[in-house]
Amino acid sequence: MFKTRHSLMVLVIVLLMSALAMPVYAQDGGEPVIAAQPCDEPGELTMWVWDEVWAGIIGESIEAWKADYCPGAEVTLEVQPWGQYWDLLKTNAAGGDLPDVFNMSQTNYFFYAENEALLNLQPYWDEYGVDTTIWGSGMVDPYRWGEDGDLFAAPVNWDTIAIFYNKDMFDAAGLDYPTADWDWNDFAEMAAALTDPEADVYGAAVYAEYQAGYPNWIAATGVTPVAEAGRAGCTLEEPGSLEALNFLKGLLDEGIMPDVSTVGGASPDDAFNFFASGKLAMVAGGSWKLSQALDEVPFNWDVVQLPRHPETGRSRSILHAVGYVASARTENPDLAANLILFLASDEGQRFFAEGGNVAPANPSPAIQQLWIDSFGETDINIQTFVDATIDSQGVTVFDEIWDAINSEIVVQIFDLGMDVEDAAAAACDVVEPYMVQ
């Protein structure tokens, strides 16, 4: 199994010393990062998830919680298919009949927080001695609420973004492979050198939709992409947003990046398939693409951290984390919080880590290494995606504007050639009606 050249000890030191890093308290064999604790009294809970595979993993974790920390407790775990999940939740929220514990998405969180439908877990984190900054800003900031920034969720998993690159193309062009300290200028120079118009080969495609595309570049400037958390306002017309979008459009105008029509669509799947076809040297892609890439990409490839902004020095991946939340009306709030603690603990997260493909939110290096090892023997630098969690940007785009922001601004700028300033203004016209006034 390939291991990153940094040992786990070096990773711990880096994490502890970085001002933006997640504090990690121990490695395998030491004190857990998040310790499970016994429940005060067993009882009955209901829990909803939207994924059959997750239900199996969570079900095993619940059985361990019952056996070791809460004998006599009963949990009714139900799978509500994704297509029905959110409609059922909203209907139940209106009637005050939510499940005791359920999975939440950053994109849907605002509705439940605004309507006071969720249990405030912050008092329990304080009681259990959990420093909520251990998860890093991208995982938990979108789940904070109120003047004190209380944390109403525990993250289940994470997805981050990196650059997939074609090593064979780099070799043919005589270029060194990119490293984690490269910046936007390096990226542009490499993409230009890798572009071959006669062969219809482009240097990069990195705009795509919200998570895998342009918002990563906006985040690197220090601006929250598209909308402030808590719906405090549209940010697309801020200088950092315009700088990032103009940088990317400049690559398009120079012929270094293909337009949406050439790629075949505005989704990250379209861009990734274009990369896999051998027509693209670099593409921005999510950690969820690893299994597909390992199975299907026919050439030599690897991944590297998103390039850093030349002035801020930041590489900021858009990170999405599903959360565990509890109903504000649960009859067993202490029990619900204790179950969520276990599911987020080192012990509970080990089930996800060993299950593969789903990256566990618990920041223990040992837990993260289990996830890396789940991909088997490979030379791919999977650690890149773990490193991207450290200074990350949580998803701030919400359900009501998701489709518009994912498609309209991308198509307008990167297919129709609209000026960035005009496209940003048009997009803010879509976003502003949903902002908190």
C-alpha positions in Angstrom: 0.0 0.0 0.0 1.3 3.4 -1.0 1.8 5.7 1.9 2.3 9.5 1.6 5.9 10.5 2.3 4.7 12.3 5.4 4.3 9.9 8.3 1.3 10.1 10.6 3.5 11.8 13.2 4.4 14.5 10.8 0.8 14.9 9.9 -0.1 15.4 13.5 2.6 18.0 14.0 1.5 19.9 10.9 -2.1 19.8 12.0 -1.3 21.1 15.5 1.0 23.8 14.3 -1.2 25.2 11.5 -3.5 28.0 12.7 -6.2 26.7 10.4 -5.8 23.0 11.1 -8.0 20.7 13.0 -6.5 20.0 16.4 -5.8 16.3 16.7 -5.2 14.9 20.1 -3.9 11.4 19.6 -3.0 8.7 17.2 -3.9 5.1 17.1 -3.1 3.5 20.4 -3.5 6.7 22.4 -6.4 8.7 23.7 -9.3 8.9 21.2 -9.9 12.2 19.4 -13.6 11.9 20.2 -14.4 9.4 23.1 -17.7 7.6 23.3 -19.4 7.7 26.7 -22.1 5.6 28.4 -25.6 6.7 28.2 -27.3 7.8 31.4 -30.4 5.7 30.8 -31.5 3.5 27.9 -34.7 4.2 25.9 -36.1 4.1 22.4 -35.1 6.2 19.4 -36.1 6.4 15.8 -33.5 7.3 13.1 -33.8 8.0 9.4 -31.1 7.8 6.7 -31.4 8.0 2.9 -28.9 5.4 1.8 -29.1 1.6 2.0 -25.3 1.2 2.2 -25.1 3.8 4.9 -27.9 2.2 6.8 -25.9 -1.0 6.9 -22.8 0.7 8.3 -24.7 2.8 10.7 -26.7 -0.2 11.8 -23.5 -2.0 12.8 -22.3 1.1 14.7 -25.6 1.3 16.6 -25.3 -2.3 17.6 -21.8 -1.6 19.0 -23.2 1.4 20.9 -26.0 -0.6 22.4 -23.6 -3.4 23.4 -20.9 -1.3 24.9 -22.4 2.0 26.0 -26.2 1.7 26.2 -27.4 -1.8 26.9 -31.2 -2.0 26.7 -31.6 0.9 24.2 -33.6 0.3 21.1 -33.1 2.2 17.8 -35.6 1.8 14.9 -33.4 2.6 11.8 -35.4 3.4 8.6 -34.2 4.1 5.1 -36.2 6.8 3.2 -35.1 6.9 -0.4 -33.4 10.2 -1.5 -36.3 11.1 -3.8 -38.7 11.1 -0.9 -36.5 11.9 2.1 -36.6 15.7 2.1 -40.3 15.9 1.3 -41.1 13.5 4.2 -38.8 15.4 6.5 -40.4 18.8 5.7 -43.9 17.4 6.1 -43.0 15.8 9.5 -41.2 19.0 10.6 -44.4 21.0 10.0 -46.4 18.4 12.0 -43.8 18.2 14.8 -43.2 14.5 14.2 -39.6 14.2 13.1 -37.5 11.1 13.8 -35.4 11.4 16.9 -32.1 11.3 14.9 -31.6 11.8 11.2 -29.1 12.7 8.5 -28.9 16.3 7.4 -27.3 17.9 4.3 -25.5 21.3 4.5 -27.6 22.4 1.6 -30.9 21.7 3.4 -29.9 22.7 7.0 -31.1 26.3 7.0 -34.8 25.4 6.8 -34.7 23.2 9.9 -32.5 25.6 11.9 -34.6 28.6 11.0 -37.8 26.8 12.0 -36.2 25.6 15.3 -36.8 22.0 14.4 -33.4 20.8 15.6 -31.9 20.0 19.0 -29.0 22.2 20.0 -26.2 19.8 20.6 -23.7 22.4 21.8 -24.6 21.8 25.5 -23.8 18.1 25.0 -20.5 18.8 23.2 -19.6 21.0 26.2 -20.7 18.3 28.7 -18.8 15.6 26.8 -15.7 17.7 26.5 -15.7 17.8 22.7 -13.9 20.8 21.2 -16.1 21.3 18.1 -13.2 22.9 16.1 -11.6 19.5 15.8 -13.6 18.9 12.7 -12.4 22.0 10.8 -14.5 24.8 9.5 -15.7 23.2 6.3 -17.4 20.3 8.1 -19.1 22.2 10.8 -19.5 26.0 10.1 -22.6 25.4 7.9 -24.2 23.5 10.8 -23.7 26.3 13.4 -26.6 28.5 14.4 -27.4 31.4 16.7 -25.4 34.3 18.0 -22.9 32.0 19.8 -22.4 29.8 16.8 -23.7 26.7 18.6 -23.1 23.4 16.7 -26.4 21.6 16.0 -24.9 18.6 14.1 -22.1 16.1 14.1 -20.5 15.5 10.7 -20.7 12.0 9.3 -18.3 12.2 6.4 -16.6 14.6 4.0 -16.1 15.1 0.3 -13.2 17.4 -0.9 -11.9 18.5 -4.2 -8.5 18.1 -5.8 -6.9 18.3 -9.3 -6.8 15.0 -11.2 -4.0 15.1 -13.7 -2.8 13.0 -16.6 0.8 12.0 -15.8 1.4 10.7 -19.3 0.7 14.1 -20.7 3.0 15.8 -18.2 5.7 13.3 -19.2 5.2 13.9 -22.9 5.4 17.7 -22.4 8.5 17.4 -20.2 6.8 19.0 -17.3 7.4 18.2 -13.6 4.3 17.0 -11.8 2.5 19.7 -9.8 3.0 19.8 -6.0 0.9 21.0 -3.1 2.7 24.4 -3.1 1.8 25.4 -6.7 -0.2 28.5 -7.2 -2.6 29.9 -9.8 0.2 31.1 -12.0 1.9 27.7 -12.0 -1.5 26.1 -12.9 -2.1 28.5 -15.8 1.4 28.0 -17.2 1.2 24.2 -17.0 -2.3 24.2 -18.5 -1.1 26.3 -21.4 1.9 24.0 -22.0 -0.3 21.0 -22.0 -2.9 22.4 -24.5 -2.6 20.9 -28.0 -5.1 22.5 -30.4 -4.2 20.2 -33.2 -5.0 17.1 -31.1 -8.1 18.7 -29.5 -6.4 18.4 -26.1 -7.0 21.0 -23.5 -4.9 21.9 -20.5 -7.7 21.9 -17.9 -11.4 22.2 -17.1 -12.1 23.3 -13.5 -15.3 25.4 -13.6 -18.0 22.7 -13.5 -20.7 23.2 -10.9 -20.7 24.4 -7.3 -18.7 21.9 -5.3 -16.2 20.7 -7.9 -15.9 24.0 -9.8 -15.5 27.7 -9.7 -16.4 28.2 -6.0 -13.1 26.5 -4.9 -11.3 29.4 -6.6 -13.5 32.0 -5.0 -12.9 30.4 -1.6 -9.1 30.7 -2.1 -9.4 34.5 -2.2 -11.0 34.5 1.2 -14.6 35.1 0.0 -17.4 32.7 0.9 -18.6 31.5 -2.5 -22.0 32.6 -3.8 -23.8 33.2 -0.5 -22.8 33.9 3.0 -23.6 31.2 5.5 -27.0 31.9 7.1 -28.1 33.6 3.9 -26.6 36.9 4.8 -26.1 38.0 1.2 -24.9 37.2 -2.3 -21.1 37.3 -2.6 -20.6 36.9 -6.4 -20.1 40.6 -7.0 -17.4 40.9 -4.3 -13.8 41.6 -5.7 -12.5 38.1 -4.7 -15.4 36.4 -6.6 -14.9 38.5 -9.7 -11.1 37.9 -9.6 -11.5 34.1 -9.5 -14.2 34.0 -12.2 -12.2 36.3 -14.5 -9.0 34.2 -14.0 -10.9 31.1 -15.1 -12.6 32.9 -18.0 -9.2 34.1 -19.1 -8.1 30.5 -19.5 -11.2 29.8 -21.5 -10.7 32.8 -23.7 -7.1 31.7 -24.4 -8.2 28.3 -25.5 -6.6 26.6 -22.6 -10.0 25.4 -21.2 -12.8 24.0 -23.3 -16.3 25.5 -23.2 -19.3 23.6 -21.8 -20.5 22.5 -25.2 -17.1 20.9 -26.0 -17.0 19.1 -22.6 -20.6 17.9 -23.2 -22.3 19.5 -20.2 -21.9 21.6 -17.1 -21.6 18.9 -14.5 -18.5 17.6 -12.9 -19.3 14.1 -14.4 -19.1 15.6 -17.9 -15.8 17.2 -17.2 -14.4 14.0 -15.5 -15.5 11.9 -18.5 -13.8 14.3 -20.8 -10.6 13.9 -18.8 -10.9 10.1 -18.8 -11.3 10.2 -22.6 -7.7 11.6 -22.9 -8.8 15.1 -24.1 -8.0 16.9 -20.9 -4.7 17.2 -18.9 -6.2 18.3 -15.6 -9.7 18.3 -14.1 -11.1 19.4 -10.7 -12.8 16.4 -9.2 -14.2 15.1 -5.9 -12.9 12.4 -3.6 -16.0 10.5 -4.6 -14.4 10.0 -8.0 -11.5 7.9 -6.7 -13.1 4.5 -7.1 -14.3 5.3 -10.6 -10.9 6.7 -11.6 -9.0 3.7 -10.2 -11.3 1.3 -12.1 -11.8 3.2 -15.4 -9.1 5.7 -16.3 -6.8 4.0 -18.8 -3.7 6.2 -18.4 -1.3 7.1 -15.6 -2.8 9.7 -13.3 -2.6 11.2 -9.9 -4.1 13.9 -7.7 -2.8 17.1 -6.3 -4.1 19.8 -4.0 -5.9 22.7 -5.7 -3.4 25.5 -6.6 -2.9 28.3 -4.0 -4.0 31.9 -4.5 -0.8 33.9 -5.3 -1.5 36.5 -2.6 -3.5 34.7 0.1 -1.4 31.5 -0.2 -4.6 29.5 0.4 -5.9 26.4 -1.4 -9.5 26.0 -0.2 -11.5 23.0 -1.2 -15.3 23.1 -1.1 -16.2 20.5 1.4 -19.5 18.9 2.0 -20.3 16.9 5.1 -23.5 15.1 5.9 -24.5 15.6 9.5 -26.2 13.7 12.3 -28.9 15.9 13.9 -31.7 15.3 16.4 -35.3 16.6 16.6 -35.9 19.5 18.9 -39.0 17.6 20.0 -37.4 14.2 20.7 -38.7 12.7 24.0 -35.2 11.4 24.7 -32.8 14.3 24.0 -30.0 13.0 26.2 -30.2 9.6 24.6 -30.3 11.0 21.1 -27.2 13.2 21.8 -25.4 10.2 23.3 -26.0 8.1 20.2 -24.8 11.0 18.0 -21.7 11.3 20.1 -20.9 7.6 19.6 -21.6 7.8 15.9 -19.1 10.6 15.6 -16.5 9.0 18.0 -13.4 7.2 17.0 -15.2 3.9 17.7 -18.3 4.8 15.7 -16.4 6.3 12.8 -14.2 3.2 12.4 -17.2 1.5 10.8 -17.3 4.1 8.0 -13.6 4.1 7.6 -13.4 0.4 7.1 -16.4 0.4 4.8 -14.5 2.3 2.1 -15.4 5.0 -0.3 -17.1 7.2 2.4 -14.5 9.3 4.1 -15.2 9.5 7.8 -15.4 12.9 9.4 -13.5 12.0 12.6 -10.1 13.7 12.2 -8.0 11.0 13.9 -5.1 10.2 11.6 -5.6 6.5 12.3 -9.2 6.7 11.2 -8.3 8.6 8.1 -5.6 6.1 7.3 -8.2 3.3 7.5 -10.1 5.1 4.8 -7.0 5.5 2.6 -6.1 1.8 3.1 -9.7 0.8 2.0 -8.7 1.6 -1.6 -6.1 -1.2 -1.6 -2.7 -1.2 -3.3 -2.2 2.1 -5.3 0.4 4.7 -5.9 -2.3 7.5 -6.0 -1.8 10.2 -3.4 -5.1 9.8 -1.7 -3.8 11.7 1.3 -4.3 14.8 -0.9 -8.0 14.7 -0.2 -7.5 14.3 3.5 -5.1 17.3 3.5 -7.8 19.3 1.7 -10.1 19.1 4.8 -7.8 21.3 6.9 -8.5 24.7 5.4 -11.8 24.0 3.7 -14.9 25.9 2.8 -18.3 24.3 3.8 -21.2 24.4 1.4 -23.1 27.6 1.6 -25.3 27.2 -1.4 -28.8 26.0 -0.4 -31.5 23.9 -2.0 -33.6 26.7 -3.5 -30.8 28.1 -5.6 -28.8 24.9 -6.2 -29.8 24.2 -9.8 -29.5 27.8 -10.9 -26.1 28.3 -9.4 -24.9 25.0 -10.7 -25.9 25.6 -14.3 -26.8 29.1 -15.2 -23.6 31.0 -14.1 -21.4 28.2 -15.6 -23.2 28.2 -18.9 -23.4 32.0 -19.1 -19.7 32.5 -18.5 -18.1 29.3 -19.8 -20.3 28.6 -22.8 -22.1 31.7 -23.9 -19.2 34.0 -23.2 -21.0 36.5 -21.0 -18.8 39.0 -19.1 -18.1 37.9 -15.6 -19.5 41.1 -14.1 -22.8 40.7 -16.0 -23.1 37.0 -15.1 -22.4 37.6 -11.5 -25.0 40.4 -11.3 -27.6 38.1 -13.0 -26.8 35.3 -10.6 -27.1 37.6 -7.6 -30.6 38.6 -8.9 -31.5 34.9 -8.5 -29.9 34.6 -5.1 -31.0 37.8 -3.3 -34.7 36.9 -2.9 -33.7 34.0 -0.7 -31.4 36.1 1.5 -32.4 37.0 5.1 -33.6 40.6 5.0 
